[in-house]
Amino acid sequence: MQNMENPHSVNSPRRTLSLSKQRRATVSFLDTDDKNSGFGLSGDHGPKPSEVYGFVGSITTVVASVIFLVWAYVPESWLQSIGISYYPSRYWALAVPTYVMVTIALGLVFYVGLNFISTPSPASLYTVFDEFSRDPSSLDCSLEQDEKPIEPISDIGIDRINNMMFNTAT
């Protein structure tokens, strides 16, 4: 829908681009959809839930990382002096990240192994033919050659590909 006062304008959800007769482009950043000016608010309902979850998640990650680093690297005497006397053994500061990294590495090795098991060997005919293969000679040839604009869809035979790739006579 175009603006009636200026026939050379383009409306978009966020900005209006209008071209005057001098071919000068002007961009207006006024948004008729937003009733509140800025502040990341969407309409009358406040901030979007995804924005809130992202903000809370990032703050939680930073706080948890700082607590973990303090627990792992600050000497016990310093923790005792500020009144922290109960905390897990420092063994877990090394064990948990190590277990997580080993689990991820073994998962990747397991995934690659499953792919190798499910892939047929290079000598298998399943790498050349499957249930969806179409031989060009088995296709319907009811039309005359002049009436067919293109060849029907089919697979190229392995003998023809080998001839094109490895025949040095041509």
N, C-alpha and C positions, 0 to 999 in steps of 0.2 A: 504494500500500500504506500503510495507516494504522498508527499506533503503537497497540499494544494497551493500554498502561497509561493512555493519554489518548485517548479516542475523538475529541476535538476538535483534532487536530493535523494539520498538513499538512507532508509531507516534500518537500523539494526537494534538488537536488544540493549546494547550498551552505549553506542554513540551514534550521532547523526552526522553524516558526511554530506555536505552540500557544495555544489559547484556553481559559482556565479557566472555571469556572462563573460567576465574577464578570464575565465578558466583558472580561477584561483580556488584552491581547496581549503575549506575551513572545517575544523572538527569541533563539535560541541560535546562536552563530557557530561552534560546534564542527563540524568537517568530518571525517567518518569516512574519507574517501578519502585525505586527506593524511597520510602517515606522518611526514613531516618538518614541523616547525613553522615555517612562513614561509620566508624567504630565497629565494623565487622558484623553489624546486625542485619538480619534478613527480615524485613517487614516488621510487624508488631510482635513477633514471637521470640525475639532475642537471638543469640548466636546459634548456629547450627550444631547439632549434636556431634557431628564428626570433628568440628573444630574444637569443641570442649574435650572430647576423648583424646584427640591428638595432643592438646596442651597438657592435660593431666598425665597422659602417658609419657610425654617427654620429661616433665618435671619428676615423675616417679622414677624414670630410668636414671636421671642424673643423681637423685638422692640415694638410690640403691647403689649406684656405682661408687659414690663417695663413702658410704657406710662400709661397703666391701673393702675398699682400699684402706680405710682407716683401720678396720679389723685385721687386714692382712699385713700391714706394714708398720703400724705404730707399736713400739715396744710395750710389753705388758705393764711395766712400771708406770708408764704414762696413762694407760687406761685405768689402772688402779687409783692413780692420783686424782682423776676426775670422777671417780665413783663408779666406774664400770667394772664389775667383778665377775659377772656371769656372761660368757660368750662361748661359742663353739670352739673346738680345738682348731689350731692353725693348720693341722693336717688337711682339713677340708678346703682351705683356701687354695691348695694346690691340687687336691684330689678331684674336686667337682669340675673345674675347667678341663683337667686332663681327661676325665671320663667323658665329658661332653665332646671334646675334640676327637677322641678315639671312636666314640659312637658314630659321629658324623662321617669319619673316614671309612669305617667299616660299612656303613650304609651305602656310601658311594661305591665301594668295591663290590658289595652285594648287588647293587643295581647294574653295574657294568657286567658282572658275571651272569645275571639273569638275561641281559641282552645277548651275550655271547651264546648262552644255551638256547635261546629261542631263535637265533639266526641260523638258517641252513648253511651247510658247508659250501664252499665255492664250487665243488664238483657236483653238487646236487642240481637236478633239473628244476627244482622249485625256485631257483634263482633266475631261471629263464622263463618258465611257464607257471601259471597258477590258474585258479578257477575263473579268472576274469580275462584270460588271454583270448585273442581273436585272431584266427588265421585268415589271411586275405582270400584264400581259395574257398573257404567255407561260407563266405558272405553271399547274399542274394544278388545275382547278376541278371535280374529280369529286364532291366532297361538297356537300351542300346548304348554304345560308347558315346555317340554324339549327344545323347540326352543327359548324361551324367556330368554335372559341372565339376565335381571333385571326386576323388577316390573315397570310398567308404572308410570309416575309421577302423583301423586294424593295427596289430603289432607288426613290427618289422622283424623278419626272420633272422635268427642268429647267423645263418649261412650268408645272408646278404650283408649284414653288418661286418662280419669277418672279411668278406670279399672287399668291401669298401675300405676297411681300415688297414688290412694287411696285404692286399694285392699290390705288388710293386710293378706289375706289367703296364699299368696305365699311366 
